[in-house]
Amino acid sequence: MNVRELVTLLPDPATLATRCRAFALLDSVLDDFAPTHTFLPAWREGVDLAQMDNGSGDLYAIAFDPAGVFLYGFDHECAATPWREEPRAHWPGLLDGLPAALAHYPGEPEFQLDGFFDATVCAWREASGAAWQCGPVEFADDESDGAGFLFELLADGSPEAYVRFAEDYFEQRVDREAVESVLAATPLSPGTLAALSPTADFAATAQHARTLGYPAVPHPAP
């Protein structure tokens, strides 16, 4: 899968943001030391930011802006890596067509490495747009931009897909019903949390969930 296929699979922005919050919450419960997915409400004024970093040089970021959504990813081993030549250069067409309202995002300091926008995948959706868009990139059969590797889980969004990811990445059993509840944005309850992590503190986790914009039931009285 490359970005041209990815834009046909991504859900609407509201669903995508809900999914990103759920991944961030689930990751933090399963491994609060090094979660792969994170979510930063109000990263910029009116802008939320979802991120993924697998700790091996591969990452993505999604900015949820009132003007639309800007998404990019970096797969350090794919054919489209800017590091394929010196000086670094984007894959032809990567940013072509990026609307003016979102065009400042490649220049955000958090999205750059040594002053360069390190990206192999880029897509966007304007607030008034009916579909996701990407630049006119082209790939041979043996070339990839890493879109499948980076975004397959996010595009799928099913409990089964997350359980497969989490059991492999965190090397522990993960309760499917609890994952399904979180992905459905059901308010976090003590029972759901205990199914994911019997030792997790509900009050602290519920507070963290609320900071993500994720609902949680009131903490039970002692």
Salt bridges, closest charged atoms under 4 A:
ASP27 OD2 - HIS37 ND1 2.81
ASP48 OD2 - ARG21 NH2 3.57
ASP58 OD1 - HIS76 ND1 2.69
GLU77 OE2 - HIS76 NE2 3.73
GLU85 OE1 - ARG84 NE 3.60
GLU108 OE1 - ARG44 NH2 2.80
GLU108 OE2 - HIS104 ND1 3.14
GLU110 OE1 - ARG44 NH2 2.83
ASP118 OD1 - ARG88 NH1 3.30
GLU138 OE2 - ARG4 NH1 3.76
GLU160 OE2 - ARG176 NH2 2.70
ASP175 OD2 - ARG173 NH2 3.83
GLU180 OE1 - ARG176 NH1 2.89
